[in-house]
C-alpha cells in the first residue's frame, strides 16, 4: 500500500484540498457570472487537478498496476488511445480533459474514502447552494437554459440533506414541497426543456418507480443499457424522424420538437463514418450550428474519440453503475435519491452534454459518493436481493 493511501492523515488533507477546489469552483461558477466567464476555458483543467489529488489520495496506484486491476487497465488504455487519436487526426488536445474528468470521476467513485465530516461538508455546501438559487434566480446572468439546469442539478445534490431534514419531523416536509414548487416554477419560467426532462425523470425514478423494480437485476441492467447505448439509438431515431419533415411545438416550451439537433447529429455522422476508429476530434466548424457542441454525451465520446475509446468508456460506465446497483439500499432514501438523480442526468444527456460538463462534475461526485457510501460494501442492492430471493425458493 502506498504511503498516501496508507496514511489516513495525509489522505484526509488531500481530500479536503480537492473538495475545497471543487466547492470554490462550483460556488464561484454558479454565484458570480464574472467568475464563470473567466474560468470557463479552464473548467476541465480545474476539475482535473482536483480529481488527480483525489486519485493519489485514495487509489493505491502501484498496487493496481501490480495486480493489473481490470478497470484500472481499461481506464489507462482508454485515455492513452484517446490521446494518440487526437495526435493522429491533428485535433485540439484540450478535449482529452473532458473525457478524462468523466472517466476518472466514475473510476474513483468506489475508491473514495471520505470521512463523515467531509461528506457532511459537501452535503451542507450543496444545500446552501440550492438555497441561494431558491432565494435569488440568477439564470438570466447566464444562458437561461443553463441557469435552469444548474438549479435542477443543485437541487438533486441538496436534496440528499434536505430529505434527511424532512424525515426528522413531518412539518419539515413543507420545505421539500416548497422546494419542488420553486424548482418547477423556475424551469417553466425559463422554458428549459432539458432541465424539465431531468426533473421529470428524477421524480419518476424516486417517487413513481416501485422499489421492488430496483431490486430486479433485469430492470437495473436494462436501465444501464438504455442510459448509455440507448442514447445512440435516440440519435438515430431522432435524425430519421427529423428527415421526414414532421414537426410540432412542444407544449409549454417555445421550441419545436426538431429544432436543429437532428442537423448537427447528421452532419457529425457524415464526417464520423469515415473516421470511426479515431473519431473526428474537437473544434471542428459545423454548418448546422455556430459552435462544436454535439448535444449528446455518449455520441460526443464516439464522435470525438472513436469506437475504441467509446468501448472502453462504456466498459467503465457499466462497471461502475453495476457496482452502484450492488451498493444500493432501497430502504435508504439518500441512496435512492442519488441513484435516481444519476440516471436522470444520464438520460437528460441524450439531448445535451451536462453529464460530461466539468461545471457539473461536483454534483456527479456527491451523487456517486452517496450511492457508494465512501466505498463501504453495503450489499443490500439488487444483486444481493436477487440472490436472497433465489436462496429462499
C-alpha positions as CSV (number, residue, x, y, z in Angstrom):
1,X,0.0,0.0,0.0
2,X,1.3,3.4,-0.9
3,X,2.2,5.9,1.8
4,X,-0.5,8.3,0.8
5,X,-3.3,5.8,0.7
6,X,-2.0,4.1,3.8
7,X,-1.6,7.3,5.8
8,X,-5.1,8.4,6.8
9,X,-3.9,11.9,7.9
10,X,-2.3,12.6,4.5
11,X,-5.3,11.2,2.7
12,X,-7.7,13.4,4.7
13,X,-5.6,16.5,4.0
14,X,-5.6,15.8,0.3
15,X,-9.3,15.0,0.3
16,X,-10.0,18.3,2.0
17,X,-7.8,20.1,-0.6
18,X,-9.6,18.5,-3.5
19,X,-13.1,19.2,-2.0
20,X,-12.1,22.8,-1.4
21,X,-11.1,23.3,-5.0
22,X,-14.3,21.7,-6.3
23,X,-16.5,23.7,-3.8
24,X,-14.8,27.0,-4.6
25,X,-15.1,26.3,-8.3
26,X,-18.8,25.4,-8.1
27,X,-19.7,28.2,-5.8
28,X,-17.8,30.8,-7.9
29,X,-19.1,29.4,-11.2
30,X,-22.8,29.5,-10.2
31,X,-22.8,32.5,-7.9
32,X,-20.7,35.0,-9.8
33,X,-21.2,35.3,-13.5
34,X,-17.9,37.1,-13.9
35,X,-16.1,34.1,-12.3
36,X,-17.9,31.8,-14.7
37,X,-16.9,33.7,-17.8
38,X,-13.2,34.0,-16.7
39,X,-12.8,30.3,-15.7
40,X,-15.0,28.8,-18.4
41,X,-12.0,27.9,-20.6
42,X,-10.2,26.3,-17.6
43,X,-13.1,24.4,-16.1
44,X,-12.0,21.0,-17.2
45,X,-8.4,21.6,-16.1
46,X,-9.6,22.8,-12.6
47,X,-11.7,19.7,-12.2
48,X,-8.8,17.5,-13.5
49,X,-6.4,18.9,-10.8
50,X,-9.0,18.1,-8.1
51,X,-9.5,14.6,-9.4
52,X,-5.8,13.9,-9.7
53,X,-5.5,14.9,-6.0
54,X,-8.3,12.5,-5.1
55,X,-6.7,9.8,-7.2
56,X,-3.4,10.0,-5.4
57,X,-5.1,10.2,-2.0
58,X,-7.5,7.3,-2.4
59,X,-6.1,4.9,-5.1
60,X,-3.1,2.7,-4.4
61,X,-1.7,3.1,-7.9
62,X,1.2,0.7,-7.6
63,X,-1.0,-2.0,-6.2
64,X,-3.5,-1.5,-9.1
65,X,-0.6,-1.8,-11.5
66,X,0.9,-4.9,-9.8
67,X,-2.4,-6.7,-9.7
68,X,-3.4,-5.5,-13.2
69,X,-6.8,-4.4,-11.9
70,X,-9.1,-4.7,-14.9
71,X,-10.9,-1.3,-14.7
72,X,-7.6,0.5,-13.9
73,X,-6.1,-1.0,-17.1
74,X,-9.2,-0.1,-19.1
75,X,-9.1,3.5,-17.8
76,X,-5.4,3.9,-18.6
77,X,-5.6,2.2,-22.0
78,X,-8.7,4.2,-22.9
79,X,-7.2,7.6,-22.1
80,X,-3.9,6.7,-23.8
81,X,-5.7,5.7,-27.0
82,X,-7.7,8.9,-26.8
83,X,-4.6,11.0,-26.7
84,X,-3.0,9.0,-29.6
85,X,-6.1,9.5,-31.7
86,X,-6.0,13.3,-31.1
87,X,-2.5,13.4,-32.4
88,X,-3.3,11.2,-35.4
89,X,-6.1,13.4,-36.6
90,X,-4.5,16.7,-35.5
91,X,-7.3,17.8,-33.3
92,X,-7.3,20.2,-30.3
93,X,-5.7,18.3,-27.4
94,X,-7.6,20.0,-24.6
95,X,-10.7,17.9,-25.2
96,X,-8.8,15.0,-23.6
97,X,-9.5,16.6,-20.2
98,X,-13.3,16.3,-20.8
99,X,-13.3,12.6,-21.1
100,X,-10.5,12.2,-18.6
101,X,-12.5,14.1,-15.9
102,X,-15.6,12.0,-16.6
103,X,-14.0,8.6,-16.6
104,X,-11.7,9.4,-13.6
105,X,-14.7,10.5,-11.6
106,X,-16.5,7.3,-12.4
107,X,-13.5,5.2,-11.6
108,X,-12.9,7.0,-8.3
109,X,-16.5,6.5,-7.1
110,X,-16.0,3.2,-5.2
111,X,-12.4,4.1,-4.2
112,X,-13.1,7.3,-2.3
113,X,-12.6,7.3,1.4
114,X,-14.2,10.4,2.7
115,X,-14.7,10.9,6.4
116,X,-18.2,11.5,7.8
117,X,-17.3,15.2,8.3
118,X,-16.1,15.5,4.7
119,X,-19.4,14.0,3.4
120,X,-21.4,16.4,5.7
121,X,-19.4,19.4,4.5
122,X,-20.2,18.5,0.9
123,X,-23.9,17.9,1.7
124,X,-24.3,21.2,3.6
125,X,-22.5,23.0,0.8
126,X,-24.9,21.9,-1.9
127,X,-27.9,22.6,0.3
128,X,-26.6,26.2,0.8
129,X,-26.0,26.5,-2.9
130,X,-29.6,25.4,-3.6
131,X,-31.0,27.8,-1.1
132,X,-29.1,30.6,-2.7
133,X,-30.7,29.8,-6.1
134,X,-34.0,29.3,-4.4
135,X,-33.9,32.8,-2.9
136,X,-32.4,34.5,-6.0
137,X,-32.8,33.3,-9.5
138,X,-29.5,34.1,-11.4
139,X,-30.5,32.3,-14.6
140,X,-30.6,35.4,-16.7
141,X,-27.0,36.2,-15.7
142,X,-26.1,33.0,-17.6
143,X,-27.8,31.3,-20.5
144,X,-31.4,30.7,-19.3
145,X,-31.3,27.0,-20.1
146,X,-28.0,26.7,-18.2
147,X,-29.5,28.6,-15.2
148,X,-32.5,26.3,-15.0
149,X,-30.3,23.2,-15.4
150,X,-27.9,24.3,-12.6
151,X,-30.9,24.9,-10.4
152,X,-32.2,21.4,-11.0
153,X,-28.8,19.7,-10.6
154,X,-28.0,21.6,-7.4
155,X,-31.5,20.6,-6.2
156,X,-30.6,17.0,-6.8
157,X,-27.4,17.4,-4.7
158,X,-29.1,19.5,-2.0
159,X,-32.0,17.0,-1.8
160,X,-29.8,14.4,-0.1
161,X,-29.6,16.5,3.0
162,X,-32.9,18.2,2.6
163,X,-34.9,14.9,2.7
164,X,-32.8,13.9,5.7
165,X,-34.1,17.0,7.5
166,X,-37.6,16.5,6.3
167,X,-37.7,12.9,7.7
168,X,-36.9,14.2,11.2
169,X,-40.3,15.9,11.6
170,X,-43.3,15.9,9.3
171,X,-43.5,19.7,9.4
172,X,-40.1,19.9,7.8
173,X,-41.6,18.1,4.7
174,X,-43.1,21.5,3.9
175,X,-39.6,22.6,2.8
176,X,-39.5,19.7,0.3
177,X,-42.8,20.7,-1.2
178,X,-41.8,24.4,-1.4
179,X,-38.5,23.4,-3.0
180,X,-40.2,21.3,-5.7
181,X,-42.6,24.1,-6.4
182,X,-39.8,26.7,-6.7
183,X,-37.7,24.5,-9.0
184,X,-40.6,23.6,-11.3
185,X,-41.6,27.3,-11.5
186,X,-38.1,28.3,-12.4
187,X,-37.9,25.6,-15.1
188,X,-41.1,26.7,-16.8
189,X,-40.2,30.3,-16.4
190,X,-37.1,29.8,-18.3
191,X,-38.7,27.4,-20.8
192,X,-35.8,24.9,-20.3
193,X,-36.6,21.6,-21.9
194,X,-33.6,19.7,-20.7
195,X,-33.9,20.9,-17.1
196,X,-37.6,19.9,-17.1
197,X,-36.7,16.5,-18.6
198,X,-34.1,15.9,-15.9
199,X,-36.5,16.9,-13.1
200,X,-39.3,14.8,-14.5
201,X,-37.0,11.7,-14.7
202,X,-35.9,12.3,-11.1
203,X,-39.5,12.4,-9.9
204,X,-40.2,9.2,-11.9
205,X,-37.3,7.2,-10.6
206,X,-37.5,8.5,-7.0
207,X,-41.3,8.6,-6.4
208,X,-43.0,6.5,-9.0
209,X,-40.9,3.5,-10.0
210,X,-41.7,0.8,-7.5
211,X,-38.9,0.0,-5.1
212,X,-39.1,-3.7,-5.9
213,X,-38.1,-2.8,-9.5
214,X,-34.7,-1.5,-8.2
215,X,-34.2,-4.9,-6.7
216,X,-34.7,-6.6,-10.1
217,X,-31.5,-7.3,-11.9
218,X,-33.3,-7.2,-15.2
219,X,-34.7,-3.8,-14.7
220,X,-31.5,-2.3,-13.4
221,X,-29.4,-3.8,-16.2
222,X,-31.9,-2.6,-18.8
223,X,-31.7,0.9,-17.3
224,X,-27.9,0.9,-17.6
225,X,-28.0,-0.2,-21.2
226,X,-30.8,2.3,-22.1
227,X,-29.0,5.2,-20.4
228,X,-25.8,4.6,-22.5
229,X,-26.4,2.7,-25.7
230,X,-30.0,4.0,-25.8
231,X,-28.5,7.4,-26.2
232,X,-27.0,6.5,-29.6
233,X,-30.3,4.8,-30.6
234,X,-32.1,8.0,-29.7
235,X,-29.7,9.9,-32.0
236,X,-30.5,7.6,-34.9
237,X,-34.3,7.6,-34.4
238,X,-34.3,11.4,-33.9
239,X,-32.4,12.1,-37.1
240,X,-34.6,9.7,-39.1
241,X,-37.9,11.3,-37.8
242,X,-36.4,14.8,-38.4
243,X,-35.8,13.8,-42.0
244,X,-39.5,13.1,-42.6
245,X,-40.4,16.7,-42.3
246,X,-42.7,16.2,-39.3
247,X,-42.5,18.8,-36.6
248,X,-44.6,20.5,-33.9
249,X,-44.3,22.9,-31.0
250,X,-43.6,21.4,-27.6
251,X,-46.3,22.2,-25.0
252,X,-45.2,24.9,-22.6
253,X,-41.9,25.5,-24.4
254,X,-41.0,27.9,-27.2
255,X,-39.1,25.4,-29.4
256,X,-40.2,22.7,-31.9
257,X,-39.5,19.0,-31.2
258,X,-37.0,19.2,-34.1
259,X,-35.1,22.4,-33.6
260,X,-31.6,21.7,-35.0
261,X,-30.1,18.8,-33.1
262,X,-31.0,16.4,-35.9
263,X,-29.0,18.5,-38.4
264,X,-26.0,18.6,-36.0
265,X,-26.1,14.8,-35.4
266,X,-26.5,14.0,-39.1
267,X,-23.6,16.3,-40.2
268,X,-21.3,14.8,-37.5
269,X,-22.2,11.3,-38.7
270,X,-21.4,12.2,-42.3
271,X,-17.8,13.1,-41.1
272,X,-17.5,10.4,-38.5
273,X,-18.5,7.4,-40.7
274,X,-15.1,7.7,-42.4
275,X,-13.1,8.0,-39.2
276,X,-14.8,5.6,-36.8
277,X,-11.6,4.3,-35.3
278,X,-10.0,7.6,-34.4
279,X,-13.0,9.8,-34.2
280,X,-13.2,13.3,-35.6
281,X,-11.8,15.2,-32.7
282,X,-12.9,18.6,-31.3
283,X,-13.1,22.2,-32.5
284,X,-14.5,21.5,-36.0
285,X,-16.6,24.1,-37.7
286,X,-20.1,22.8,-38.4
287,X,-22.6,24.2,-41.0
288,X,-25.5,23.3,-38.8
289,X,-24.5,25.1,-35.6
290,X,-22.4,28.1,-34.6
291,X,-20.2,26.0,-32.2
292,X,-18.9,22.5,-32.0
293,X,-21.4,21.1,-29.5
294,X,-22.8,17.7,-30.2
295,X,-25.6,17.9,-27.5
296,X,-25.4,14.2,-26.6
297,X,-22.8,12.9,-24.1
298,X,-22.5,9.3,-25.5
299,X,-22.5,10.5,-29.1
300,X,-19.8,13.0,-28.2
301,X,-17.5,10.3,-26.8
302,X,-18.0,8.2,-30.0
303,X,-17.7,11.2,-32.4
304,X,-14.7,12.9,-30.8
305,X,-12.7,9.8,-29.8
306,X,-13.8,6.9,-31.9
307,X,-15.2,3.4,-31.3
308,X,-12.3,2.0,-29.3
309,X,-12.3,4.8,-26.8
310,X,-16.1,4.6,-26.8
311,X,-16.0,0.9,-26.0
312,X,-13.5,1.5,-23.1
313,X,-15.7,4.3,-21.8
314,X,-18.8,2.1,-21.9
315,X,-16.9,-0.7,-20.0
316,X,-16.1,1.7,-17.2
317,X,-19.6,3.2,-17.1
318,X,-21.3,-0.1,-17.0
319,X,-18.9,-1.5,-14.4
320,X,-19.4,1.5,-12.0
321,X,-23.2,1.6,-12.5
322,X,-23.4,-2.1,-11.9
323,X,-21.3,-1.7,-8.7
324,X,-23.6,1.2,-7.7
325,X,-26.6,-1.2,-8.0
326,X,-24.8,-3.7,-5.7
327,X,-24.4,-1.0,-3.1
328,X,-28.0,0.3,-3.5
329,X,-30.2,0.0,-0.4
330,X,-33.9,0.6,-1.3
331,X,-34.7,1.4,2.3
332,X,-32.1,4.2,2.3
333,X,-33.7,7.4,0.9
334,X,-30.3,9.0,0.5
335,X,-29.0,6.3,-1.8
336,X,-32.3,6.2,-3.7
337,X,-32.2,9.9,-4.2
338,X,-28.7,9.7,-5.5
339,X,-29.3,6.9,-8.0
340,X,-32.5,8.5,-9.2
341,X,-30.5,11.7,-9.9
342,X,-27.6,9.9,-11.6
343,X,-29.9,8.1,-14.1
344,X,-31.9,11.3,-14.6
345,X,-28.7,13.1,-15.6
346,X,-27.6,10.2,-17.9
347,X,-30.9,10.2,-19.8
348,X,-31.2,14.0,-19.9
349,X,-27.8,13.9,-21.6
350,X,-29.5,12.3,-24.6
351,X,-30.1,15.9,-25.6
352,X,-27.2,17.8,-24.0
353,X,-23.7,17.5,-22.7
354,X,-24.4,18.0,-19.0
355,X,-23.3,14.6,-17.9
356,X,-19.7,15.4,-19.0
357,X,-19.6,19.2,-18.5
358,X,-16.9,20.0,-15.9
359,X,-19.1,22.7,-14.3
360,X,-21.4,19.9,-13.1
361,X,-18.7,17.4,-12.0
362,X,-19.1,18.3,-8.3
363,X,-22.8,17.3,-8.5
364,X,-21.9,13.9,-10.0
365,X,-19.3,13.5,-7.3
366,X,-21.7,13.9,-4.4
367,X,-24.3,11.6,-6.1
368,X,-21.7,8.9,-6.7
369,X,-20.3,9.3,-3.2
370,X,-23.7,8.9,-1.7
371,X,-24.5,5.7,-3.6
372,X,-21.2,4.1,-2.9
373,X,-21.2,5.5,0.7
374,X,-17.4,6.1,0.6
375,X,-16.8,2.6,-0.9
376,X,-18.3,0.7,2.1
377,X,-19.7,-2.5,0.8
378,X,-23.4,-2.4,1.7
379,X,-24.8,-5.3,-0.2
380,X,-28.5,-4.7,0.1
381,X,-28.8,-3.8,-3.6
382,X,-30.4,-5.6,-6.5
383,X,-27.7,-8.2,-6.9
384,X,-27.8,-9.4,-3.3
385,X,-31.6,-9.1,-3.2
386,X,-31.9,-11.4,-6.2
387,X,-29.6,-13.9,-4.7
388,X,-31.5,-14.0,-1.4
389,X,-34.8,-14.5,-3.3
390,X,-33.3,-17.4,-5.2
391,X,-32.0,-18.9,-1.9
392,X,-35.5,-18.7,-0.4
393,X,-37.1,-20.5,-3.2
